């Protein structure tokens, strides 16, 4: 159940990143890349607070990012 909770929380983090990226359309790409790494680090730290295992946290974070990216790309292609 903890992993499911972490995935839901990380989906909120990725949604926040998408919203902030949408707000900063005129920023340089280096700032967007730095912002991505900040959100990625935030997702890892919050996930590790729940799971208490670095290996599982990394796996869940990459999985949630991949799943969110897939859903985001599918929704953009349907739009």
C-alpha positions in Angstrom: 0.0 0.0 0.0 3.0 2.3 0.6 4.1 2.0 -3.0 0.7 2.9 -4.3 0.6 6.0 -2.0 4.1 7.0 -3.3 3.0 6.7 -6.9 -0.1 8.9 -6.2 2.1 11.5 -4.5 4.6 11.4 -7.3 1.9 11.9 -9.9 1.0 15.1 -8.0 4.6 16.1 -8.1 4.9 15.4 -11.9 1.6 17.3 -12.4 3.0 20.2 -10.5 6.1 20.1 -12.7 4.0 20.1 -15.8 2.0 23.1 -14.6 5.1 25.0 -13.7 6.7 24.2 -17.0 3.6 25.4 -18.8 3.8 28.7 -16.8 7.5 29.2 -17.8 7.2 28.9 -21.6 9.7 31.7 -22.2 12.4 30.4 -19.9 15.6 28.9 -21.3 15.8 25.1 -21.5 18.7 25.0 -19.0 16.3 26.3 -16.3 13.7 23.8 -17.3 16.3 21.0 -17.0 17.4 22.3 -13.6 13.7 22.5 -12.5 13.2 18.9 -13.6 16.1 17.7 -11.5 14.7 19.6 -8.5 11.3 17.9 -8.9 13.0 14.5 -9.5 15.0 15.0 -6.3 11.8 16.0 -4.4 10.0 12.9 -5.7 12.9 10.7 -4.5 13.1 12.3 -1.0 9.3 12.1 -0.5 9.2 8.6 -1.8 12.1 7.5 0.5 10.2 8.9 3.5 7.4 6.4 2.8 9.2 3.3 1.5 12.5 3.4 3.5 14.5 1.7 0.7 16.6 3.7 -1.8 16.5 0.9 -4.4 12.7 0.6 -4.3 12.3 4.4 -4.2 14.4 4.8 -7.4 12.4 2.1 -9.1 9.0 3.5 -8.1 10.1 7.1 -9.1 11.3 6.0 -12.6 8.1 3.9 -13.0 5.8 6.8 -12.0 7.7 9.2 -14.2 7.5 6.7 -17.2 3.8 6.1 -16.6 3.1 9.8 -16.2 5.1 10.6 -19.4 3.2 7.9 -21.3 -0.2 9.1 -20.2 0.9 12.7 -20.9 2.0 11.8 -24.5 -1.1 9.8 -25.2 -3.3 12.7 -24.0 -1.4 15.2 -26.1 -1.7 13.0 -29.2 -5.5 12.7 -28.6 -5.9 16.5 -28.2 
